[in-house]
């Protein structure tokens, strides 16, 4: 893969990532409530789902998944319900900063939240299947190019998520008393907003 093609790919991915989505909102919420060191497990779950989606696209499963409208809808709405549940629970169980520190979410749960939120966007497989061929040279071996594109995407996405999480964690560390209580409620609202964004994503079978 030539440097020019890779640079164009990076610019395209950065442009696509410039608008916050469900995973970014979840990262904000979890990092504000649990700190960046634990919030990175949410990012890890998101990136794990992305990797599996990329592999599915690379193995030619995109067309099969895209053709199953019912399966796509079930996956998406399960993710929406899950996020709304998390958001409402976070709002109802909002605690002052001191109590929140003592009741942090487990790393496994944070990873699972990130994974489910990303996996609940089943069209991501179709997205990767459409994006990668734009930057792959048919005259060169497929998998080395695919590996470069996938690794680049995961690194950039990880950096974006870390930046979101770091900002939220920094703000949370400086809030005390009632302000920290409202931060929990804001975090729950972010999760509900993430669910709404996920629900608004179009899921239609390929024609």
PEGI-V932374 format. One record per residue. N is the residue number from 1. RES is the residue in one small letter. BURIAL is + if it has 16 or more other C-alpha atoms within 10 Angstrom, else -. D_FIRST is the distance of its C-alpha to the first C-alpha in whole Angstrom. Layout:
# PEGI-V932374
n | res | burial | d_first
N | RES | BURIAL | D_FIRST
N | RES | BURIAL | D_FIRST
This chain:
# PEGI-V932374
n | res | burial | d_first
1 | x | - | 0
2 | x | - | 4
3 | x | - | 7
4 | x | - | 8
5 | x | - | 7
6 | x | + | 7
7 | x | - | 10
8 | x | - | 11
9 | x | + | 11
10 | x | + | 13
11 | x | - | 15
12 | x | - | 16
13 | x | + | 16
14 | x | - | 19
15 | x | - | 21
16 | x | - | 21
17 | x | - | 22
18 | x | - | 25
19 | x | - | 28
20 | x | - | 29
21 | x | - | 29
22 | x | + | 31
23 | x | + | 30
24 | x | + | 30
25 | x | + | 33
26 | x | + | 34
27 | x | + | 32
28 | x | + | 35
29 | x | + | 38
30 | x | + | 37
31 | x | + | 36
32 | x | + | 39
33 | x | + | 42
34 | x | + | 40
35 | x | + | 38
36 | x | + | 35
37 | x | - | 35
38 | x | + | 36
39 | x | + | 34
40 | x | + | 31
41 | x | + | 32
42 | x | + | 31
43 | x | + | 28
44 | x | + | 27
45 | x | + | 29
46 | x | + | 27
47 | x | + | 23
48 | x | + | 25
49 | x | + | 25
50 | x | + | 22
51 | x | + | 20
52 | x | - | 23
53 | x | + | 22
54 | x | + | 18
55 | x | + | 19
56 | x | + | 22
57 | x | + | 19
58 | x | + | 17
59 | x | - | 20
60 | x | - | 21
61 | x | + | 24
62 | x | + | 23
63 | x | - | 26
64 | x | - | 28
65 | x | + | 28
66 | x | + | 28
67 | x | - | 31
68 | x | - | 33
69 | x | - | 35
70 | x | - | 38
71 | x | - | 35
72 | x | + | 33
73 | x | + | 36
74 | x | - | 38
75 | x | - | 35
76 | x | + | 35
77 | x | + | 38
78 | x | - | 39
79 | x | + | 36
80 | x | + | 38
81 | x | - | 41
82 | x | + | 40
83 | x | + | 39
84 | x | + | 42
85 | x | - | 44
86 | x | + | 42
87 | x | + | 43
88 | x | + | 47
89 | x | - | 47
90 | x | + | 46
91 | x | + | 48
92 | x | - | 51
93 | x | - | 50
94 | x | + | 50
95 | x | + | 51
96 | x | + | 52
97 | x | + | 49
98 | x | - | 51
99 | x | - | 52
100 | x | + | 48
101 | x | - | 47
102 | x | - | 49
103 | x | - | 48
104 | x | - | 44
105 | x | - | 42
106 | x | - | 41
107 | x | + | 37
108 | x | - | 37
109 | x | - | 38
110 | x | + | 36
111 | x | + | 33
112 | x | + | 34
113 | x | + | 35
114 | x | + | 31
115 | x | + | 30
116 | x | + | 33
117 | x | + | 32
118 | x | + | 28
119 | x | + | 29
120 | x | + | 31
121 | x | + | 29
122 | x | + | 28
123 | x | + | 26
124 | x | + | 23
125 | x | + | 22
126 | x | + | 22
127 | x | - | 21
128 | x | + | 18
129 | x | + | 18
130 | x | - | 18
131 | x | + | 15
132 | x | + | 12
133 | x | - | 12
134 | x | - | 12
135 | x | + | 8
136 | x | + | 8
137 | x | - | 7
138 | x | - | 11
139 | x | - | 10
140 | x | - | 8
141 | x | - | 10
142 | x | - | 10
143 | x | - | 11
144 | x | - | 9
145 | x | + | 6
146 | x | + | 10
147 | x | - | 11
148 | x | - | 8
149 | x | + | 10
150 | x | + | 13
151 | x | - | 13
152 | x | + | 13
153 | x | + | 15
154 | x | + | 18
155 | x | - | 18
156 | x | - | 18
157 | x | + | 21
158 | x | + | 22
159 | x | - | 23
160 | x | + | 24
161 | x | + | 27
162 | x | + | 28
163 | x | + | 28
164 | x | + | 31
165 | x | + | 32
166 | x | + | 33
167 | x | - | 35
168 | x | + | 37
169 | x | + | 38
170 | x | - | 39
171 | x | - | 41
172 | x | + | 42
173 | x | - | 44
174 | x | - | 45
175 | x | - | 47
176 | x | - | 51
177 | x | - | 54
178 | x | - | 53
179 | x | - | 50
180 | x | + | 48
181 | x | + | 50
182 | x | + | 49
183 | x | + | 45
184 | x | + | 45
185 | x | + | 47
186 | x | + | 44
187 | x | + | 41
188 | x | + | 43
189 | x | + | 43
190 | x | + | 39
191 | x | + | 39
192 | x | + | 41
193 | x | + | 39
194 | x | + | 35
195 | x | + | 37
196 | x | + | 38
197 | x | + | 35
198 | x | + | 34
199 | x | + | 37
200 | x | - | 36
201 | x | - | 32
202 | x | - | 32
203 | x | + | 32
204 | x | - | 33
205 | x | + | 32
206 | x | - | 30
207 | x | - | 32
